[in-house]
Amino acid sequence: MVFIAILAITPRYSQGIGGLHVFALVWLSLFACLSTTASCDLYLAQSTIPEAGLGVFTGISRNPGDILGAGDVCIPLLDPGTHHDDLFDPFDDFVWMGEDMGMKMEIESQVKAFCPGLDCAINCNLALINVEKHGVDFDDAGLHRSQHPGAGATTPYFNSTTKVKRRLPAGGELFKDYGDSWFTSRQKFDGVPLSDDFAVAQNLVDTAFNLGDANTDRLHLQHLFEDILIPIGEIWNLTTLKALPSSFDEVLIANREDIGMTHQPNATRSLEWLEVNGKCIDNIVPGRSTIDGAGHGAFASRNLPKGTVVTGTPLHHIPFQDEFTPMYRVVTRGQKQYLDRREVAGQQLVLNYCFGHPQTTLLLCPYGFGVNYINHNRSKANVRIRWAQNGITSHDESWLLKSPSEMLAETGAHLALDYIATRDIKRGEELFFDYGEGWEKAWYEHVKDWQSTKFWSSMYRNGRDWDSELQKLPLRTTLEALADPYPQTIQIRCHSILDEDAWTNFTRSVFEYGYPCEILDRVKGEDTDYMYTVKLTTEPHNEYDTEFESSETLVVNNVPRDAIRFVDIPRTSDIHLRDAFRQFIGLPNELMPEAWKNLKGKA
Ligand SMILES: C[S@@+](CC[C@H](N)C(=O)[O-])C[C@H]1O[C@@H](n2cnc3c(N)ncnc32)[C@H](O)[C@@H]1O
């Protein structure tokens, strides 16, 4: 997403071929790619949008509804704007609202979601949105805080997938909608057409064609577009005019299909080009690790002969780790909570997913596909890492000569790693690499220290587990809960659609949160489940929710159980555990450049 859409300067394909032929040629050339067998279903390669960095391409044609990608992790970044100095945020252009990834209840303030893989690498082209976010699952991989030293050390938000919205030819670049505000909030995109501009331009094309018989009036139409509207668009800096097709051939395509299709040729690369210049990114599927307590792991999706580049990953650079990963203590004064910046209470979970080295302050966080699932195992290691080839997947060798301070000025990916199979790997085998001696030592020490405290939390269950376990039991009223309370880590929330005649049930998706509510009463009909009377407190206007200006209390009757759910209280989930394991992955000594060693002699 430093990978950016710069629609205004996207070059158009050449003009001057007869309209209908152009249309046929477009599709012929797009689907000619199909005759070549792709060895890979998804590639990472230079975007077709100029200056937009990397992009993701499909190796096969896709239809609406197809699910792409094996599903990557999503890592919560807790209140990052508060915990770290705002001077440098390497993740800024690469994160989603935590709320959209099911993370809203992690803390009461802002949570952002760092979702490597497709979520990080797909660019936005507002004229040709062809994919959308499909969903994230929640699964703590069976790591219970009373039994596993690994509880809270891995993200439970995983399997983040992407769905196809419109037909894609083999070789087509994927584009997701970042929303108009992503463009309007960045000065460099001033004058870029927004989604409404494309809608109006499409309407203009369709209206012009509807004015008369397209065959008899064709010359008039051609004149209208070529001699009037397109030149006016070049003179006047109107975004709607810029959204119009740039030739009459394209107008014909826009009328026959839609404006998006006029952008498809420029957004498509040949499979031969992708094989040479891209990196295959679908060799990995996630699953529960075969290592007890390690959470999820990465598995080979196909046989991978020794020497195969299993995957490649660009890296976010954090020049000074201490300015990004520490989390400060939260102090409560009256009704308000403050961060005490004098006391570091822990580290952001993302640390466990990044590479570091004791001799440098630099942290490198991979956002490639599936790489964040690969666990440590020295004896069973079947992949190793090496620097990517210069110029491929954003790797710039000159960055191996820069000091961490010199990296401060720039965000975006400038370094990249390849993961190489060190032996033949069979489809379905778990992938491992060596995180290094430092990591292993830290892990064993953590396991040793952790064991003494494991009994205190044996009763803990997260809100989602409570919700499904108590699904069939009547909910306790507030009075009953005084005598028989629910655990202090959970709260009850009711669906936010308040119309009593149309109660909307929670779908159990991770994205719905509702409002805090109390159960005042319940009644059971003869043939019906319990219905509840609830007191619901709407949440005041905040950046996510514009419905209520201030908090209101409402009593609602006849609320079904499916419109009520248990949710974690903020800051109580496993990732907030004080003794959760935090340790970066060791960058091997042989990959560690001298220029980065700003802690040499101090460590
Ligand atoms: C890059 S993540 C690997 C993916 C992770 N297992 C997950 O579920 O998201 C690194 C973290 O995985 C866990 N891990 C990796 N290898 C492990 C091992 N051999 N034993 C225990 N935990 C391991 C640790 O919590 C580590 O900090």
The ligand as an SDF file (V2000), in Angstrom:
LIG
                    3D

 27 29  0  0  0  0  0  0  0  0999 V2000
    6.6820  -16.2390   13.3360 C   0  0  0  0  0  0  0  0  0  0  0  0
    5.6260  -16.8990   14.5290 S   0  0  0  0  0  0  0  0  0  0  0  0
    5.3010  -18.4960   13.8530 C   0  0  0  0  0  0  0  0  0  0  0  0
    3.8120  -18.7440   13.6610 C   0  0  0  0  0  0  0  0  0  0  0  0
    3.0460  -18.9660   14.9330 C   0  0  0  0  0  0  0  0  0  0  0  0
    3.2410  -20.3370   15.3500 N   0  0  0  0  0  0  0  0  0  0  0  0
    1.5710  -18.6440   14.8210 C   0  0  0  0  0  0  0  0  0  0  0  0
    0.7260  -19.4300   15.2510 O   0  0  0  0  0  0  0  0  0  0  0  0
    1.2200  -17.5600   14.3370 O   0  0  0  0  0  0  0  0  0  0  0  0
    6.7760  -17.1760   15.8310 C   0  0  0  0  0  0  0  0  0  0  0  0
    6.1160  -17.6160   17.1230 C   0  0  0  0  0  0  0  0  0  0  0  0
    5.6240  -18.9680   16.9850 O   0  0  0  0  0  0  0  0  0  0  0  0
    5.8940  -19.7300   18.1590 C   0  0  0  0  0  0  0  0  0  0  0  0
    6.8830  -20.7930   17.8550 N   0  0  0  0  0  0  0  0  0  0  0  0
    7.6050  -20.9330   16.7340 C   0  0  0  0  0  0  0  0  0  0  0  0
    8.3740  -22.0340   16.7930 N   0  0  0  0  0  0  0  0  0  0  0  0
    8.1520  -22.5850   17.9810 C   0  0  0  0  0  0  0  0  0  0  0  0
    8.6640  -23.7400   18.6430 C   0  0  0  0  0  0  0  0  0  0  0  0
    9.5710  -24.5210   18.0820 N   0  0  0  0  0  0  0  0  0  0  0  0
    8.1990  -24.0140   19.8670 N   0  0  0  0  0  0  0  0  0  0  0  0
    7.2840  -23.2360   20.4580 C   0  0  0  0  0  0  0  0  0  0  0  0
    6.7610  -22.1280   19.8940 N   0  0  0  0  0  0  0  0  0  0  0  0
    7.1900  -21.8150   18.6730 C   0  0  0  0  0  0  0  0  0  0  0  0
    6.4750  -18.7500   19.1460 C   0  0  0  0  0  0  0  0  0  0  0  0
    5.4300  -18.2000   19.8860 O   0  0  0  0  0  0  0  0  0  0  0  0
    7.1000  -17.7130   18.2600 C   0  0  0  0  0  0  0  0  0  0  0  0
    7.2910  -16.4880   18.9190 O   0  0  0  0  0  0  0  0  0  0  0  0
  1  2  1  0
  2  3  1  0
  2 10  1  0
  3  4  1  0
  4  5  1  0
  5  6  1  0
  5  7  1  0
  7  8  2  0
  7  9  1  0
 10 11  1  0
 11 12  1  0
 11 26  1  0
 12 13  1  0
 13 14  1  0
 13 24  1  0
 14 15  1  0
 14 23  1  0
 15 16  2  0
 16 17  1  0
 17 18  1  0
 17 23  2  0
 18 19  1  0
 18 20  2  0
 20 21  1  0
 21 22  2  0
 22 23  1  0
 24 25  1  0
 24 26  1  0
 26 27  1  0
M  CHG  2   2   1   9  -1
M  END
$$$$
